[in-house]
Amino acid sequence: MSARIPRVLSIAGSDPSGGAGIQADLKSIAALGGYGMAAITALTAQNTVGVSGVHVPPAAFLRAQLDAVADDIRIDAVKIGMLGEASVIAVVRDWLDARRPPAVVLDPVMVSTSGARLLDADAAAAMRALLPLVDVVTPNLPELAVLLDEPEAADWPAAVEQAARLAEAAGTRVLVKGGHLGGALSPDALLAPGAEAVELSSARIETANTHGTGCSLSSALATLYAQHGDWASAAREAKAWLTEAIAAGAALEVGRGHGPVDHAVRVRPVTAAQATGAWWDASHDIRTAIDRLPFLVGLAGGTLDEAVFRNYLEQDALYLGEYSRVLARASALAPTREEQAFWAEGARSCLVTELQLHETWLGGTAGAAVPSRETRAYLDHLATAGPDYGTVVAAVLPCYWLYQDLGERLVQHARPGHPFEAWLATYGDPRFADATRTAIGYAGAAAAKAGAEQRLRMSAAFRISAEHELAFFAQTPAAKSAGGRG
């Protein structure tokens, strides 16, 4: 592929509110380093609330736009979006067959957000006939069902199976999008004929800012492939970028309905609060899962088996001993004396205050247990976090923030006579709440100063640590370990 700036042509409808269609495509292409061009298939009257009108110019005029661009400008990739009518689809198919652009991504706009079919039977058949001329088609679940002319998949395995069949039948790649499914994750998968599925999952972000996500993902995919020539890596990067853009969308405060994503998320200045707030919001699924674990339910209610609690303390003591080393590393990398002192004090507290508390409960046997698989995995992740200060701090932050957030609820159960009264009381220590706020502030400040690549590492480090917290809490005595992580 060319090392020059990729020139990407979008063939799609317009969105005057700027969140979807041609407008979203051009923003996505520019955000990811490409030069965007546009041939408009339809003019719409729409905003974040809905579409109130559509005007389709003559199909011959679309062909004139396409030829005008191709006659003068080298095209590295094409993204196709809203086509709308069989006559328009036929023009695009004939043009692709004549021009043979190097890479073509099709976002088959066929079903509205409300579930209404946007294409009649003739247009749907024409869309299916277009598939052999594209390199990747990016349907959501309703669109995948229309392309196959069968019922919509009820779950993710069924969706992947449908996508595999479509890839084989059409002889093209399918990037199936699972955003219509519920659950903690937002799964996507890239399938090529005869190849293993490339799974692409991210945390599901609870937000109303999802307008234009399909347009943005497909144009990002075309742009990134034009840069480095690998569909799998382009899909991973496009998914990661879109997840960031979705998380940042609410801050735009655009519209009263489903607002747009923030296409400029990687170039727009990020405040400390925005950075850490996005990490926290994206961990909602993990925090909900932690709250529902039997260990925490039993600890709060006083019904937890004491043997299970002892296992928890043993693993926690092992964790704290190693965690102190990671905090000491954060101190060594810190850019200011205040930050150095803060993380150094955190390391000291792990070794002295926290471990002394554990030894009191364990009768002096803290540290004698064997690390569980979950404990070891968490510590291995922390030990390899980096290489920069910001990523190390982002990795250690969930141990502060999740613990403090959980503690605010657990301390309310520390009533007289509760078997774990003294332990629950430690969760409400105001000094730890103050330390948590300081840790959040330092992590946010580092993110605000970081470049886009480092902020992406920090976001991933926070998420992975949060996942390890959940796994740690979910341990059972049968696994030779505790059921939690304080």
Summary of the structure (lengths in Angstrom):
residues: 486
radius of gyration: 26.0
end to end distance: 50.3
largest distance: 84.2
contacts: 1732
relative contact order: 0.09
helix: 58%
strand: 11%
